[in-house]
Amino acid sequence: MEGSDYDLIKAVGKGDEGAFECLMRRYRKSVLNFVYRHIGDRYMAEDLTQEVFLRTYLASARFVPTGKVRTWIFKIAYNLCLNEIKRMARLRRLRDELDAHQAITCESPAAGGARSGVEEVEAVLEALSRLPEPQRAALLLRAGEGLSYAEIGQVLSLSVSGVESLLFRARTNLRQIVQICGKG
């Protein structure tokens, strides 16, 4: 079954499993990529992606077309990521208290100063994980998923100018973090 996202979500709300499967096929990969880049754990990203679509299915009957279905699905994904990040932070604090480790340092690049492609990707992912939450989300939604500033604003509950400012700060902070970690 093919159709517009709005037609699909209406059909899902009426219990049409074929429409739900179509919607999942359409957005599963991009949601999984967004969640994975946000969380950094492939298995957790797969679990959260399933949860995103479960919540989409359960809430489909109540969907109000104030925006795109795609934006609504990413909003669900973003909220689940926030919850998971908070949960992981609580676990990390507990572990840190138990282990008495407090400082996190950057790892230095490979001897010789040049980074391989894999090391570059790891450095960027590490830097992304150090960005404040809304900056990381905005950057991932823009660069990773290609959402417009208006769509990002809907997901993060910000104005377009707020998104522009957030992305500017995210890019600036990301450059600084990569430079600092690269000097380690």
C-alpha positions in Angstrom: 0.0 0.0 0.0 1.4 3.4 -1.1 0.0 6.8 -0.4 0.7 10.1 1.3 1.9 9.9 4.9 -1.3 11.5 6.0 -3.4 8.9 4.3 -1.2 6.2 5.8 -1.4 7.5 9.3 -5.2 7.8 9.0 -5.4 4.2 7.8 -3.1 3.1 10.7 -5.4 4.9 13.1 -8.2 2.7 11.8 -6.2 -0.5 12.3 -4.8 -1.0 8.8 -1.7 -3.1 9.4 -0.6 -2.8 5.7 -0.5 1.0 6.0 1.5 0.6 9.2 4.0 -1.7 7.5 4.3 0.8 4.6 4.9 3.7 7.0 7.6 1.6 8.8 9.3 0.8 5.6 9.3 4.4 4.6 10.8 5.8 7.9 12.5 2.9 9.8 16.0 3.4 8.3 16.1 7.1 8.9 14.6 6.9 12.4 17.1 4.1 13.2 20.0 6.2 11.9 18.9 9.3 13.9 18.4 7.3 17.1 21.8 5.5 16.6 23.7 8.7 16.0 21.9 10.2 19.0 22.4 7.4 21.4 25.6 5.8 20.1 24.5 2.2 20.8 23.3 0.1 17.9 21.3 -2.4 20.0 19.7 0.3 22.0 18.9 2.2 18.8 17.1 -0.8 17.4 15.1 -1.2 20.6 14.2 2.5 20.6 13.3 2.5 16.9 10.8 -0.3 17.6 9.4 1.7 20.5 9.1 4.7 18.2 6.9 2.7 15.8 4.9 1.1 18.6 4.1 4.6 20.0 3.3 5.8 16.4 0.9 2.9 16.0 -0.8 3.4 19.4 -1.1 7.2 18.9 -2.1 7.2 15.2 -5.8 7.4 15.9 -5.1 10.7 17.8 -2.8 12.2 15.2 -3.7 15.8 14.5 -2.4 17.1 11.1 -0.7 20.3 12.4 2.5 19.3 10.6 4.1 16.5 8.6 3.8 12.9 9.7 7.6 12.6 9.3 8.1 15.4 11.8 5.7 13.8 14.2 7.6 10.5 14.0 10.9 12.2 14.6 9.4 14.1 17.6 8.5 10.7 19.1 12.1 9.5 18.4 13.6 12.6 19.9 11.6 12.3 23.1 12.5 8.6 23.5 16.2 9.5 22.9 16.0 12.2 25.6 14.5 9.7 28.0 17.2 7.2 27.3 19.9 9.8 27.6 18.6 10.7 31.0 18.4 7.1 32.0 22.0 6.5 30.9 23.2 9.6 32.7 21.6 8.3 36.0 23.4 5.0 35.5 26.7 6.7 34.6 26.5 8.8 37.7 25.8 5.8 39.8 28.7 3.9 38.2 31.0 6.9 38.7 30.1 7.2 42.3 30.8 3.5 42.8 34.1 3.6 40.8 35.2 7.1 42.1 36.0 8.2 38.5 35.1 11.8 37.8 37.0 13.1 34.8 36.5 12.2 31.2 39.5 13.0 29.0 39.9 13.0 25.2 41.8 10.1 23.7 44.7 11.2 21.6 44.9 10.4 17.9 47.0 7.6 16.5 50.8 8.1 16.8 52.1 10.1 13.9 49.3 12.7 14.1 47.4 11.5 11.0 44.0 10.0 11.6 42.5 7.2 9.5 38.9 7.5 8.2 37.7 5.3 11.0 39.5 7.4 13.6 38.0 10.6 12.1 34.5 9.2 12.3 35.1 8.1 15.9 36.5 11.5 16.8 33.4 13.2 15.3 31.0 10.8 17.1 32.9 11.4 20.4 32.6 15.2 19.8 28.9 14.9 19.0 28.4 13.0 22.3 29.9 16.0 24.1 27.6 18.6 22.7 24.7 19.8 24.8 21.5 17.8 24.1 19.5 20.2 22.0 22.6 21.1 19.9 23.3 17.4 19.2 19.7 16.8 18.2 19.5 19.8 15.9 22.7 18.9 14.2 21.7 15.2 13.7 18.3 16.2 12.4 19.8 18.7 9.9 22.9 16.9 8.7 21.9 13.3 9.3 18.2 13.4 8.3 18.0 16.5 6.1 15.1 18.0 8.0 14.4 21.7 7.2 14.8 24.4 9.9 11.1 24.6 10.3 10.8 20.8 10.8 13.6 20.8 13.3 11.8 23.6 15.1 8.7 21.5 15.3 10.6 18.5 16.7 12.5 20.6 19.2 9.7 23.1 20.0 11.7 26.0 18.7 11.3 28.9 16.3 13.2 28.8 13.0 15.5 31.6 14.3 16.0 29.5 17.5 17.0 26.5 15.3 19.4 28.7 13.3 21.0 29.9 16.5 21.2 26.4 18.0 22.8 25.0 14.8 25.4 27.8 14.8 26.3 27.1 18.4 26.4 23.3 17.7 28.8 23.7 14.7 31.0 26.1 16.7 31.1 23.9 19.7 31.7 20.8 17.6 34.8 22.4 15.9 36.2 23.4 19.3 35.7 19.9 20.8 37.3 18.3 17.8 40.3 20.7 18.0 40.7 20.1 21.7 40.5 16.3 21.4 42.8 16.3 18.5 45.6 18.0 20.5 45.4 15.3 23.3 
